[in-house]
Each structure stands twice: as C-alpha cells, then as structure tokens.
Amino acid sequence: MRELKRAQTALEYLFMVAAALILVAVTLRVILDSMRQINIVIANYTTVMRQKLIENL
C-alpha cells in the first residue's frame, strides 16, 4: 500500500513538472512573438522616419 502511494505521489509530481514546463514554453513563445512584432514595428518606423528626413532635406 505504501509503494502505491509513493508511485501516485511521483506521478503527481511529474504531472506538475510537465504543466510548469508547458506554461514556461507558452510564455516564452508569447514573449518571443511579441519581440519579433516590436522589431518589425521599430524597423518600419525607422524606415518611414528616414524617408521623411530625406524628403525634408
């Protein structure tokens, strides 16, 4: 009976670790996608500002 409880506890621990890893993976994916979007926006802004500066010269 004691071994069964130990096995159940070990499985519960593994499921918690798996859930935590999934949450970390999702969070990293969201952060990386956001960073890519920010880089695109900054690149576009830089391009537009450069064009406007050239037009005004």
TORKOL-544414 format. One record per residue: residue number from 1; residue in one letter; chain; x, z, y of N, C-alpha, C in turn. Coordinates in nm, 3 decimals. Example, Ala and Ser with C-alpha at 12.3 -4.5 7.8 and 13.67 -1.06 7.14 Angstrom:
i;aa;ch;n_xx;n_zz;n_yy;ca_xx;ca_zz;ca_yy;c_xx;c_zz;c_yy
1;A;A;1.319;0.780;-0.569;1.230;0.780;-0.450;1.320;0.780;-0.330
2;S;A;1.285;0.708;-0.225;1.367;0.714;-0.106;1.290;0.787;0.003
//
This chain:
i;aa;ch;n_xx;n_zz;n_yy;ca_xx;ca_zz;ca_yy;c_xx;c_zz;c_yy
1;M;A;0.082;0.000;-0.119;0.000;0.000;0.000;0.087;0.000;0.126
2;R;A;0.195;0.075;0.122;0.284;0.084;0.236;0.351;-0.050;0.266
3;E;A;0.388;-0.125;0.161;0.451;-0.256;0.178;0.353;-0.355;0.240
4;L;A;0.226;-0.345;0.204;0.125;-0.434;0.261;0.110;-0.410;0.412
5;K;A;0.112;-0.285;0.450;0.103;-0.251;0.593;0.225;-0.302;0.667
6;R;A;0.342;-0.289;0.605;0.466;-0.339;0.665;0.461;-0.490;0.684
7;A;A;0.412;-0.560;0.584;0.401;-0.706;0.591;0.303;-0.746;0.701
8;Q;A;0.192;-0.674;0.710;0.093;-0.704;0.813;0.153;-0.681;0.953
9;T;A;0.226;-0.573;0.969;0.291;-0.543;1.097;0.392;-0.651;1.132
10;A;A;0.469;-0.696;1.033;0.567;-0.801;1.057;0.499;-0.931;1.099
11;L;A;0.389;-0.966;1.033;0.315;-1.087;1.070;0.258;-1.076;1.210
12;E;A;0.204;-0.962;1.244;0.150;-0.942;1.378;0.261;-0.958;1.482
13;Y;A;0.377;-0.904;1.454;0.491;-0.916;1.545;0.531;-1.062;1.561
14;L;A;0.537;-1.136;1.450;0.573;-1.277;1.457;0.472;-1.357;1.538
15;F;A;0.343;-1.327;1.521;0.241;-1.397;1.599;0.254;-1.365;1.747
16;M;A;0.286;-1.242;1.781;0.305;-1.206;1.922;0.426;-1.279;1.980
17;V;A;0.534;-1.288;1.903;0.652;-1.360;1.949;0.619;-1.508;1.967
18;A;A;0.545;-1.566;1.875;0.507;-1.707;1.885;0.420;-1.729;2.009
19;A;A;0.325;-1.640;2.033;0.239;-1.653;2.151;0.321;-1.642;2.279
20;A;A;0.416;-1.552;2.282;0.501;-1.536;2.400;0.585;-1.662;2.422
21;L;A;0.637;-1.720;2.316;0.717;-1.842;2.329;0.632;-1.959;2.379
22;I;A;0.509;-1.966;2.331;0.419;-2.072;2.378;0.391;-2.055;2.528
23;L;A;0.367;-1.932;2.570;0.343;-1.907;2.712;0.465;-1.943;2.796
24;V;A;0.583;-1.910;2.748;0.706;-1.945;2.820;0.721;-2.097;2.828
25;A;A;0.693;-2.167;2.720;0.706;-2.312;2.718;0.608;-2.376;2.816
26;V;A;0.484;-2.329;2.818;0.384;-2.383;2.911;0.427;-2.356;3.055
27;T;A;0.474;-2.236;3.082;0.517;-2.201;3.217;0.633;-2.289;3.262
28;L;A;0.731;-2.307;3.174;0.846;-2.392;3.209;0.802;-2.536;3.234
29;R;A;0.708;-2.584;3.155;0.660;-2.721;3.174;0.592;-2.737;3.309
30;V;A;0.508;-2.640;3.345;0.440;-2.644;3.475;0.542;-2.639;3.589
31;I;A;0.640;-2.550;3.577;0.741;-2.538;3.683;0.822;-2.667;3.696
32;L;A;0.863;-2.725;3.584;0.943;-2.848;3.589;0.862;-2.964;3.645
33;D;A;0.734;-2.975;3.607;0.649;-3.080;3.662;0.631;-3.062;3.812
34;S;A;0.614;-2.939;3.855;0.600;-2.911;3.998;0.727;-2.949;4.073
35;M;A;0.841;-2.917;4.016;0.968;-2.951;4.082;0.984;-3.103;4.093
36;R;A;0.944;-3.176;3.990;0.951;-3.322;3.996;0.862;-3.376;4.108
37;Q;A;0.741;-3.321;4.117;0.649;-3.365;4.222;0.704;-3.335;4.360
38;I;A;0.762;-3.216;4.376;0.821;-3.180;4.505;0.935;-3.275;4.540
39;N;A;1.019;-3.308;4.443;1.129;-3.402;4.468;1.077;-3.539;4.510
40;I;A;0.968;-3.585;4.449;0.909;-3.714;4.485;0.856;-3.709;4.628
41;V;A;0.786;-3.601;4.661;0.731;-3.587;4.796;0.842;-3.583;4.900
42;I;A;0.947;-3.508;4.872;1.060;-3.500;4.966;1.127;-3.635;4.981
43;A;A;1.144;-3.706;4.872;1.206;-3.839;4.879;1.121;-3.934;4.962
44;N;A;0.990;-3.930;4.943;0.901;-4.016;5.021;0.906;-3.978;5.169
45;Y;A;0.904;-3.850;5.197;0.910;-3.803;5.336;1.040;-3.848;5.402
46;T;A;1.150;-3.835;5.330;1.279;-3.876;5.383;1.280;-4.025;5.412
47;T;A;1.224;-4.104;5.322;1.219;-4.249;5.342;1.137;-4.284;5.465
48;V;A;1.023;-4.222;5.482;0.936;-4.250;5.597;1.006;-4.209;5.726
49;M;A;1.067;-4.091;5.727;1.135;-4.044;5.849;1.252;-4.135;5.884
50;R;A;1.324;-4.182;5.784;1.436;-4.273;5.808;1.386;-4.403;5.870
51;Q;A;1.274;-4.454;5.817;1.217;-4.578;5.871;1.173;-4.557;6.016
52;K;A;1.109;-4.445;6.044;1.063;-4.418;6.181;1.181;-4.404;6.276
53;L;A;1.289;-4.341;6.232;1.407;-4.329;6.317;1.468;-4.466;6.346
54;I;A;1.473;-4.551;6.245;1.528;-4.686;6.264;1.440;-4.765;6.361
55;E;A;1.308;-4.751;6.349;1.217;-4.821;6.439;1.236;-4.778;6.584
56;N;A;1.265;-4.652;6.605;1.277;-4.599;6.740;1.412;-4.626;6.804
57;L;A;1.507;-4.674;6.727;1.640;-4.700;6.785;1.646;-4.830;6.860
//
